Amino acid sequence: MNIQTYLDRINYRGPLKPTPNTLRELQVAHLHTVPFENLSIHNGETIVLADEALYAKIVTRRRGGFCYELNGLFAALLRALGFQVTMLSAAVARDESSYGPAFDHMTLMVELEERWLVDVGFGDSFLEPLRLDSRQEQAQDNNHRAFHIQADGAYWRLSQRDHDGDWSPQFRFTQTPYQYADYAAMCHYHQTSPESHFTQRRICSRATPEGRITLSGMRLITTKNGERQEQELADEAAYTEALWTHFGIVLVR
């Protein structure tokens, strides 16, 4: 890994000492520049969970990826900078009481003087790292939203407060450390199963300083300062142009 090239990829010019502030700035920079996307699945590209392959895709070819790719490579960058990072298995919430399988999502734990939940691969979620502490009973404000991490039996549960004030579970996780190989089966499932939401529709999305920009199917969705606009793209040529204009991506088949 060339650390400086990775930092250039995410337009990061801040401090590098392993501190909470550095961690916060790195996560924000990553989310503003590297999109959450599943285009490889729809472009006939096999996703390989290895640092070298992910670096070539995300840094060299300036692509994005989904959770295993984005959080996997971000973990490698953080380790190279001296952070202590653990890959965690998370199950994504289906409704108020049920969850998907283990390894449905990869999230990260970073241990400094405090422990932090770190994630650059869960789409439209917390922009800055969240404190991970069993004594943390209060909601954590994060980018004009509120999140809560609570112990839930053998798990920890991440919840987000909705606009109406209710709390909705996002995912639950354990603190057991894992490696890329442990996620292989679910990564293959999400690439190949017709039941996976990743095989059903193309998505490319990233945070912006004012909100978010997303290509969902043939819809271009822009949220800026709380105002949402949608545009139906006319054809594949318009889609290709939007992909380059807003995400700097050119797909090669």
C-alpha positions as CSV (number, residue, x, y, z in Angstrom):
1,M,0.0,0.0,0.0
2,N,1.2,3.5,-0.9
3,I,-0.3,5.5,2.0
4,Q,0.1,8.9,0.3
5,T,-1.6,7.7,-2.9
6,Y,-4.5,6.5,-0.8
7,L,-4.7,9.8,1.1
8,D,-4.6,11.6,-2.2
9,R,-7.5,9.4,-3.4
10,I,-9.7,10.6,-0.5
11,N,-8.4,14.2,-0.7
12,Y,-7.0,14.0,2.8
13,R,-4.4,16.6,3.9
14,G,-4.9,16.4,7.7
15,P,-2.9,15.0,10.6
16,L,-1.7,11.4,10.6
17,K,-1.1,10.7,14.3
18,P,-3.5,8.0,15.5
19,T,-6.0,10.1,17.5
20,P,-9.7,10.4,17.6
21,N,-9.6,13.6,15.6
22,T,-7.5,12.0,12.8
23,L,-9.9,9.0,12.8
24,R,-12.8,11.4,12.5
25,E,-11.3,13.4,9.6
26,L,-10.3,10.3,7.7
27,Q,-13.7,8.7,7.9
28,V,-15.4,11.9,6.7
29,A,-12.9,12.4,3.9
30,H,-13.5,8.8,2.8
31,L,-17.3,9.1,2.8
32,H,-17.1,12.3,0.8
33,T,-14.9,10.8,-2.0
34,V,-15.3,7.1,-2.3
35,P,-18.8,5.9,-3.2
36,F,-20.7,3.0,-1.9
37,E,-21.5,1.1,-5.1
38,N,-22.3,-2.4,-6.4
39,L,-21.4,-1.7,-10.1
40,S,-18.9,-4.6,-10.2
41,I,-21.7,-7.0,-9.7
42,H,-23.6,-5.6,-12.7
43,N,-20.5,-5.3,-14.8
44,G,-19.3,-8.9,-14.6
45,E,-16.4,-8.1,-12.3
46,T,-15.5,-10.6,-9.5
47,I,-15.0,-9.0,-6.2
48,V,-11.8,-10.2,-4.5
49,L,-11.4,-9.6,-0.8
50,A,-7.6,-8.9,-0.5
51,D,-5.9,-5.7,0.3
52,E,-3.9,-5.7,-3.0
53,A,-7.0,-6.2,-5.2
54,L,-9.1,-3.7,-3.3
55,Y,-6.3,-1.1,-3.4
56,A,-6.1,-1.6,-7.2
57,K,-9.8,-1.1,-7.6
58,I,-10.5,1.7,-5.1
59,V,-7.3,3.7,-5.2
60,T,-5.7,3.0,-8.5
61,R,-8.9,2.7,-10.6
62,R,-10.7,5.2,-8.4
63,R,-13.8,3.1,-7.9
64,G,-16.0,2.5,-4.9
65,G,-17.4,-0.7,-3.5
66,F,-19.7,-2.2,-0.9
67,C,-19.0,-2.9,2.8
68,Y,-16.5,-5.7,2.6
69,E,-14.4,-3.7,0.1
70,L,-14.6,-0.2,1.6
71,N,-14.3,-1.2,5.2
72,G,-11.7,-3.8,4.5
73,L,-9.4,-1.5,2.6
74,F,-10.0,1.4,5.1
75,A,-9.0,-1.0,7.9
76,A,-5.7,-1.6,6.0
77,L,-5.1,2.2,5.7
78,L,-5.8,2.7,9.4
79,R,-3.4,-0.1,10.4
80,A,-0.7,1.4,8.2
81,L,-1.1,4.7,10.0
82,G,-0.8,3.0,13.4
83,F,-4.4,2.5,14.5
84,Q,-5.5,-0.8,16.2
85,V,-8.4,-2.0,14.0
86,T,-10.7,-5.0,14.3
87,M,-13.0,-6.3,11.5
88,L,-16.4,-7.1,13.0
89,S,-19.3,-9.2,11.8
90,A,-22.7,-7.4,11.7
91,A,-26.2,-8.5,10.9
92,V,-28.3,-5.8,9.2
93,A,-31.8,-5.1,10.6
94,R,-34.7,-6.3,8.6
95,D,-37.4,-4.8,10.8
96,E,-37.8,-3.9,14.5
97,S,-37.1,-7.4,15.7
98,S,-35.3,-9.5,13.1
99,Y,-31.9,-9.4,11.5
100,G,-30.1,-10.8,8.5
101,P,-27.3,-13.5,8.9
102,A,-23.9,-13.0,10.4
103,F,-21.3,-11.5,8.1
104,D,-24.1,-9.7,6.2
105,H,-22.1,-6.5,6.9
106,M,-18.5,-5.7,7.8
107,T,-18.0,-2.9,10.3
108,L,-14.9,-1.8,12.2
109,M,-13.8,-1.2,15.8
110,V,-10.8,1.1,16.4
111,E,-9.2,1.1,19.9
112,L,-7.6,4.3,21.2
113,E,-8.1,5.5,24.7
114,E,-11.7,4.8,23.9
115,R,-13.2,2.3,21.5
116,W,-14.9,3.6,18.3
117,L,-17.3,2.2,15.8
118,V,-16.0,3.1,12.4
119,D,-17.8,2.5,9.1
120,V,-17.3,3.8,5.5
121,G,-19.4,1.1,3.9
122,F,-23.0,1.3,5.2
123,G,-24.3,3.9,2.8
124,D,-26.3,6.8,4.2
125,S,-25.4,6.4,7.9
126,F,-23.2,8.0,10.5
127,L,-20.6,10.3,9.0
128,E,-18.2,10.4,12.0
129,P,-17.1,7.5,14.2
130,L,-19.3,6.6,17.1
131,R,-18.1,5.9,20.7
132,L,-18.4,2.3,21.5
133,D,-18.8,2.0,25.3
134,S,-21.1,0.0,27.5
135,R,-21.5,3.0,29.7
136,Q,-22.6,5.2,26.8
137,E,-26.3,5.5,27.5
138,Q,-27.0,8.8,25.8
139,A,-27.6,9.3,22.1
140,Q,-24.7,10.5,20.0
141,D,-25.3,13.4,17.7
142,N,-23.7,12.9,14.3
143,N,-24.1,15.0,11.2
144,H,-27.5,16.4,12.4
145,R,-28.7,12.9,13.3
146,A,-28.8,10.8,16.5
147,F,-27.4,7.3,16.9
148,H,-27.3,5.0,19.9
149,I,-25.2,1.9,20.6
150,Q,-26.6,-0.4,23.3
151,A,-25.8,-3.9,24.6
152,D,-28.3,-6.4,23.3
153,G,-27.6,-9.8,24.9
154,A,-24.5,-11.2,23.2
155,Y,-24.6,-8.3,20.6
156,W,-24.3,-4.6,20.4
157,R,-27.1,-2.8,18.6
158,L,-26.7,0.3,16.5
159,S,-29.9,2.4,16.2
160,Q,-30.8,5.7,14.5
161,R,-33.5,8.1,15.6
162,D,-36.1,8.8,12.9
163,H,-37.5,12.1,12.0
164,D,-40.6,11.3,14.1
165,G,-38.4,10.6,17.2
166,D,-38.6,6.8,17.1
167,W,-35.5,4.6,17.2
168,S,-34.9,2.2,14.3
169,P,-32.2,-0.6,14.5
170,Q,-29.5,-0.4,11.8
171,F,-27.4,-3.5,12.5
172,R,-26.2,-5.5,15.4
173,F,-22.6,-6.9,15.9
174,T,-20.3,-8.7,18.2
175,Q,-16.7,-7.7,19.1
176,T,-15.1,-10.9,17.8
177,P,-12.3,-10.2,15.4
178,Y,-12.5,-11.7,11.9
179,Q,-10.5,-11.8,8.7
180,Y,-11.5,-11.5,5.0
181,A,-11.9,-15.2,4.6
182,D,-14.7,-15.2,7.2
183,Y,-16.8,-12.9,5.0
184,A,-16.2,-14.9,1.8
185,A,-19.5,-16.8,1.8
186,M,-21.7,-13.8,2.3
187,C,-19.7,-11.8,-0.1
188,H,-20.3,-14.5,-2.8
189,Y,-24.0,-14.6,-1.9
190,H,-24.3,-10.8,-2.4
191,Q,-22.6,-11.0,-5.7
192,T,-24.6,-13.9,-7.1
193,S,-27.9,-14.6,-5.4
194,P,-31.1,-13.2,-7.0
195,E,-32.4,-12.7,-3.5
196,S,-29.6,-10.2,-2.6
197,H,-30.6,-6.6,-3.0
198,F,-27.2,-5.9,-4.5
199,T,-28.0,-8.1,-7.6
200,Q,-31.4,-6.5,-8.1
201,R,-30.5,-2.9,-8.9
202,R,-27.4,-0.7,-9.5
203,I,-26.4,1.7,-6.8
204,C,-23.7,4.3,-6.5
205,S,-23.9,6.8,-3.7
206,R,-21.6,9.1,-1.6
207,A,-22.0,11.8,1.0
208,T,-21.4,15.4,0.2
209,P,-20.8,18.4,2.5
210,E,-24.4,19.5,1.9
211,G,-26.1,16.0,1.9
212,R,-25.8,13.1,-0.5
213,I,-25.8,12.2,-4.2
214,T,-27.0,8.8,-5.4
215,L,-27.6,6.9,-8.6
216,S,-30.3,4.3,-7.9
217,G,-31.2,2.4,-11.0
218,M,-31.9,5.1,-13.6
219,R,-32.7,7.8,-11.0
220,L,-30.3,10.5,-10.0
221,I,-31.1,11.6,-6.4
222,T,-29.6,14.7,-4.9
223,T,-30.1,15.8,-1.3
224,K,-28.8,19.3,-0.5
225,N,-29.4,21.0,2.9
226,G,-32.4,18.8,3.5
227,E,-34.0,19.3,0.0
228,R,-34.3,16.2,-2.2
229,Q,-34.5,16.3,-6.0
230,E,-34.9,13.3,-8.3
231,Q,-34.2,13.0,-12.0
232,E,-35.1,10.1,-14.2
233,L,-32.2,9.5,-16.6
234,A,-33.2,9.0,-20.2
235,D,-30.8,6.2,-21.3
236,E,-27.5,4.4,-20.7
237,A,-25.6,7.3,-22.2
238,A,-27.1,9.7,-19.6
239,Y,-26.3,7.1,-16.9
240,T,-22.6,6.9,-18.0
241,E,-22.3,10.7,-18.0
242,A,-23.8,11.0,-14.6
243,L,-21.5,8.3,-13.3
244,W,-18.5,10.2,-14.5
245,T,-19.7,13.7,-13.6
246,H,-20.7,12.9,-10.0
247,F,-18.5,10.0,-9.1
248,G,-15.5,10.1,-11.5
249,I,-16.2,6.5,-12.5
250,V,-15.7,5.0,-16.0
251,L,-16.8,1.4,-16.3
252,V,-14.8,-0.8,-18.6
253,R,-16.3,-4.1,-19.7
